[in-house]
Amino acid sequence: MDTRKDVKVPGIPFRWTTNLTDEEICEFYSRYAERIKEPIQSAPVKKAQFIISIRMGFLDFLEGYCFWSASGDKQTVLYRSNQDWELWNARKEEIAELRQEQAAEEASEKILVMTEDNHLREKTKIAMSAGDYDTADACVTSRAELRETFKQFRVMPVEWTCWYPDLIFAQFPISQYGIKFFCRFRPLPQSFTNFGHWFSVRCGLKDEALVEQTRIIYEKGMELFPESGSIAQAASLFFRRVGKYELAMAVCIKAIKHGLRDGTKSGFEGRLKRLERELKNQSSIG
C-alpha cells in the first residue's frame, strides 16, 4: 500500500499519515481509540512553555501489526503483515551480512595493498642507496598510483596517509624526477614551494649545481602557476640565501610586472629594494 498524508476520514478525528484505507482507519480507530487519544494534561501549560508529546508503539492489527506514533492531532499508522515484517527483517539481516562480507574483503585488500606499499618503500631505499634513481623514481610513482587506485579506503595506517614524496625526491641529485612527479600527481603551487625548499637543503649538492637544480624547480612552478606569488617569494628567498642576488632581483621584477603579491606589507617592491641594498653592501665590502 502507498502511504497517504494528512488524511481526514468523516466521523474519525485526527489527521492521519498511513498506508491504511479509509475503512481500515475506521476499524483501527474503533479498536484503539482510547489508546491513541491525546492524554489530558495534569497541569495547565503556560504560554511560554512548548511541550511536544510524542507517543508510539506497535499495535496488533489485521494479519500483522502497525507501527503507531502520535503528536497532537497527527496520527501516523503504518501497517505491515507478519509476512512483510519477516521479509523486512530478513532483508535487514542480508544487508548486515553483506556489509560484514564487504568489510572482511576490504580488510584483506588493505593488507595486500599495504604489503605492496611497504615492498615498494623498501625497494626505493635500496635503489637510492645504490644510486639507481630511475628505479627509485619508478617505485615512488607506483606508490602514488596505489593511492590513486585505492583512494576509496577511508581508514588506513599512518604510513599510508602520511607519506611525503617531496622528502624522498629531495634526496635525488636531479630535480627533474620530483618535478615530473608533482606535475602528474600534485599539480599545486604548494607542491613546488615545498619541493624547492626540501631539495635545496637535502639534495647534498653545493654551489652552482645546487643553484641550477633548485632554480629548475622554481622556474617550472612559476611557469605552471604564473599567478602564484608564493612560488616567486620562495624562489627569491632561496636565491638570496645562496647569495645569488641578481637572480633574486630578477624574480621580484618579474613578479612586480605581473602584479603578484607575497603576503607582506611592502610586497615584492619592498623585497626588491632590500635586495638592491644588500647587493650594494656586498659590493662595497668586496
C-alpha positions as CSV (number, residue, x, y, z in Angstrom):
1,M,0.0,0.0,0.0
2,D,1.1,3.6,-0.6
3,T,1.4,5.9,2.3
4,R,-1.0,8.8,2.4
5,K,-0.5,12.0,4.3
6,D,-2.9,14.4,6.2
7,V,-5.9,12.0,5.6
8,K,-9.2,13.1,7.0
9,V,-11.9,10.4,7.4
10,P,-15.5,11.5,8.1
11,G,-16.6,10.8,11.6
12,I,-13.0,10.0,12.7
13,P,-10.9,12.6,14.5
14,F,-7.2,13.4,13.8
15,R,-5.1,13.8,10.7
16,W,-3.6,10.6,9.5
17,T,-0.4,9.6,7.8
18,T,-1.0,6.0,6.9
19,N,-1.0,3.2,4.3
20,L,-4.4,2.0,5.5
21,T,-7.6,2.5,3.6
22,D,-10.3,4.8,5.0
23,E,-12.3,1.7,6.1
24,E,-9.2,0.3,7.8
25,I,-8.6,3.6,9.6
26,C,-12.2,3.3,10.9
27,E,-11.5,-0.2,12.1
28,F,-8.2,0.8,13.7
29,Y,-9.8,3.8,15.5
30,S,-12.7,1.7,16.8
31,R,-10.2,-0.7,18.3
32,Y,-7.6,1.7,19.7
33,A,-9.5,5.0,20.2
34,E,-8.7,5.1,23.9
35,R,-5.1,4.2,23.4
36,I,-4.3,6.8,20.8
37,K,-6.2,9.8,22.0
38,E,-4.3,12.8,23.4
39,P,-3.7,12.4,27.2
40,I,-5.3,15.0,29.4
41,Q,-2.7,17.5,30.9
42,S,-2.4,17.2,34.7
43,A,-1.4,20.8,34.9
44,P,-2.1,23.9,32.7
45,V,0.6,24.7,30.2
46,K,1.9,28.3,30.4
47,K,2.0,30.2,27.1
48,A,5.8,30.5,27.3
49,Q,6.2,26.7,27.5
50,F,6.5,24.5,24.5
51,I,5.9,20.8,25.1
52,I,5.9,18.3,22.3
53,S,4.5,15.0,23.3
54,I,5.3,12.1,21.0
55,R,3.7,8.7,21.7
56,M,4.4,5.5,19.8
57,G,4.1,1.7,19.9
58,F,3.4,-1.4,17.9
59,L,-0.3,-2.5,17.8
60,D,-1.8,-5.7,16.6
61,F,-4.0,-5.2,13.5
62,L,-5.4,-7.5,10.8
63,E,-2.8,-10.2,9.9
64,G,0.1,-8.3,11.4
65,Y,0.7,-5.1,13.3
66,C,1.1,-1.4,12.9
67,F,3.8,1.0,13.9
68,W,1.9,3.8,15.5
69,S,3.1,7.3,16.6
70,A,1.1,10.4,17.5
71,S,1.8,14.0,18.3
72,G,-1.1,16.4,18.9
73,D,-3.9,15.7,16.3
74,K,-1.4,13.9,14.0
75,Q,-1.6,10.2,13.9
76,T,0.9,8.0,12.0
77,V,-0.1,4.4,11.4
78,L,2.0,2.2,9.1
79,Y,0.7,-1.4,8.7
80,R,2.7,-4.4,7.7
81,S,1.6,-8.0,7.7
82,N,3.5,-10.6,9.6
83,Q,5.0,-11.8,6.3
84,D,6.0,-8.3,5.4
85,W,7.8,-7.9,8.8
86,E,9.5,-11.2,8.3
87,L,10.7,-10.2,4.8
88,W,11.8,-6.8,6.2
89,N,13.8,-8.5,9.0
90,A,15.3,-11.0,6.5
91,R,16.4,-8.1,4.3
92,K,18.0,-6.3,7.2
93,E,19.9,-9.5,8.0
94,E,21.0,-9.9,4.4
95,I,22.3,-6.3,4.3
96,A,24.1,-6.8,7.6
97,E,25.8,-10.0,6.3
98,L,26.7,-8.2,3.0
99,R,28.3,-5.4,4.9
100,Q,30.3,-7.8,7.0
101,E,31.5,-9.6,3.9
102,Q,32.4,-6.3,2.3
103,A,34.3,-5.2,5.4
104,A,36.2,-8.5,5.5
105,E,37.0,-8.2,1.8
106,E,38.2,-4.7,2.3
107,A,40.3,-5.6,5.3
108,S,42.0,-8.3,3.2
109,E,42.5,-6.0,0.3
110,K,44.0,-3.4,2.6
111,I,46.6,-5.9,3.9
112,L,47.6,-6.8,0.3
113,V,47.8,-3.1,-0.6
114,M,49.9,-2.2,2.4
115,T,52.2,-5.2,1.8
116,E,52.8,-3.9,-1.7
117,D,53.3,-0.4,-0.5
118,N,55.9,-1.5,2.1
119,H,57.7,-3.6,-0.5
120,L,57.9,-0.5,-2.8
121,R,59.1,1.6,0.0
122,E,62.0,-0.8,0.8
123,K,62.8,-1.0,-2.9
124,T,63.0,2.8,-3.0
125,K,65.5,2.9,-0.2
126,I,67.7,0.1,-1.7
127,A,67.7,1.8,-5.1
128,M,68.6,5.2,-3.7
129,S,71.4,3.7,-1.7
130,A,72.8,2.2,-4.9
131,G,72.3,5.4,-6.8
132,D,69.7,3.8,-9.1
133,Y,67.4,6.8,-9.2
134,D,65.4,5.6,-12.2
135,T,64.3,2.6,-10.2
136,A,63.6,4.7,-7.1
137,D,61.5,7.1,-9.2
138,A,59.5,4.1,-10.6
139,C,58.8,2.8,-7.1
140,V,57.7,6.2,-5.7
141,T,55.4,6.6,-8.8
142,S,53.9,3.1,-8.2
143,R,53.2,4.0,-4.6
144,A,51.3,7.1,-5.8
145,E,49.4,5.0,-8.3
146,L,48.4,2.7,-5.5
147,R,47.0,5.6,-3.5
148,E,45.1,6.8,-6.6
149,T,43.7,3.3,-7.3
150,F,42.6,2.6,-3.7
151,K,41.6,6.1,-2.6
152,Q,38.2,4.8,-1.6
153,F,39.8,3.3,1.6
154,R,38.8,5.7,4.3
155,V,40.7,4.4,7.3
156,M,44.4,3.5,6.6
157,P,47.6,3.2,8.6
158,V,49.6,6.3,9.3
159,E,52.4,5.2,6.9
160,W,49.8,5.2,4.1
161,T,48.2,8.6,4.7
162,C,51.3,10.5,5.9
163,W,53.8,9.9,3.2
164,Y,55.9,12.8,1.8
165,P,57.2,12.2,-1.7
166,D,58.8,15.6,-1.7
167,L,61.1,14.5,1.1
168,I,62.1,11.4,-1.0
169,F,62.7,13.3,-4.2
170,A,64.6,15.9,-2.2
171,Q,67.4,13.4,-1.8
172,F,67.8,12.9,-5.5
173,P,70.7,14.7,-7.2
174,I,68.5,15.7,-10.1
175,S,65.3,17.8,-9.5
176,Q,63.6,16.7,-12.7
177,Y,62.4,13.4,-11.1
178,G,60.4,15.3,-8.5
179,I,59.1,17.9,-11.0
180,K,57.7,15.2,-13.2
181,F,56.0,13.5,-10.2
182,F,54.3,16.7,-8.9
183,C,53.2,17.7,-12.4
184,R,51.4,14.4,-12.6
185,F,50.1,13.7,-9.1
186,R,50.1,17.1,-7.2
187,P,50.0,20.0,-9.6
188,L,49.7,22.7,-6.9
189,P,51.8,25.8,-6.2
190,Q,52.5,24.4,-2.7
191,S,54.0,21.3,-4.1
192,F,56.7,23.3,-5.9
193,T,57.4,25.6,-2.9
194,N,57.7,22.6,-0.6
195,F,59.8,20.6,-3.0
196,G,62.1,23.5,-3.8
197,H,62.7,24.1,-0.1
198,W,63.4,20.5,0.8
199,F,65.5,19.8,-2.3
200,S,67.7,22.8,-1.5
201,V,68.5,21.5,2.0
202,R,68.6,17.7,1.4
203,C,69.9,17.0,-2.1
204,G,73.5,17.2,-1.0
205,L,74.5,19.4,-3.9
206,K,76.6,22.6,-3.4
207,D,77.5,25.8,-5.2
208,E,76.4,26.1,-8.8
209,A,75.0,22.5,-9.0
210,L,72.6,23.3,-6.1
211,V,71.6,26.6,-7.6
212,E,71.0,25.2,-11.0
213,Q,68.9,22.2,-9.9
214,T,66.8,24.2,-7.4
215,R,66.3,27.0,-10.0
216,I,64.7,24.5,-12.3
217,I,62.1,23.6,-9.7
218,Y,61.0,27.2,-9.1
219,E,61.1,28.1,-12.7
220,K,58.8,25.2,-13.6
221,G,56.5,26.2,-10.7
222,M,56.3,29.8,-11.9
223,E,55.7,28.6,-15.4
224,L,52.8,26.4,-14.4
225,F,51.3,28.9,-11.9
226,P,52.2,32.4,-13.2
227,E,49.7,34.0,-10.8
228,S,51.2,32.4,-7.6
229,G,53.1,34.9,-5.5
230,S,54.2,32.2,-3.1
231,I,56.4,30.4,-5.6
232,A,58.1,33.7,-6.6
233,Q,58.6,34.6,-3.0
234,A,60.2,31.1,-2.3
235,A,62.4,31.4,-5.3
236,S,63.6,34.9,-4.2
237,L,64.3,33.8,-0.7
238,F,66.4,30.8,-2.0
239,F,68.5,32.9,-4.4
240,R,69.1,35.5,-1.6
241,R,70.1,32.7,0.8
242,V,72.7,31.4,-1.6
243,G,74.0,34.8,-2.5
244,K,72.5,35.0,-6.0
245,Y,71.1,38.5,-5.7
246,E,70.8,39.1,-9.4
247,L,68.6,36.0,-9.7
248,A,66.5,37.0,-6.7
249,M,66.0,40.5,-8.0
250,A,65.0,39.2,-11.4
251,V,62.3,37.1,-9.8
252,C,61.0,40.2,-7.9
253,I,61.0,42.3,-11.1
254,K,59.0,39.7,-12.9
255,A,56.6,39.3,-10.0
256,I,56.0,43.1,-9.9
257,K,55.4,43.2,-13.7
258,H,52.7,40.5,-13.3
259,G,51.1,42.2,-10.2
260,L,51.9,39.4,-7.8
261,R,51.8,39.7,-4.0
262,D,53.9,37.9,-1.4
263,G,51.7,38.5,1.6
264,T,54.0,41.2,3.1
265,K,53.1,44.8,3.6
266,S,55.8,46.1,1.2
267,G,55.3,43.3,-1.3
268,F,57.9,42.5,-4.0
269,E,58.6,46.2,-4.4
270,G,60.0,46.3,-0.8
271,R,61.7,43.0,-1.3
272,L,63.5,44.3,-4.4
273,K,64.7,47.4,-2.6
274,R,66.1,45.3,0.2
275,L,67.9,43.1,-2.2
276,E,69.4,46.1,-4.0
277,R,70.7,47.4,-0.7
278,E,72.2,44.1,0.3
279,L,73.9,43.7,-3.1
280,K,75.3,47.2,-2.8
281,N,76.6,46.5,0.7
282,Q,78.2,43.2,-0.5
283,S,79.9,45.0,-3.4
284,S,81.3,47.7,-1.1
285,I,82.6,45.1,1.3
286,G,84.2,43.2,-1.6
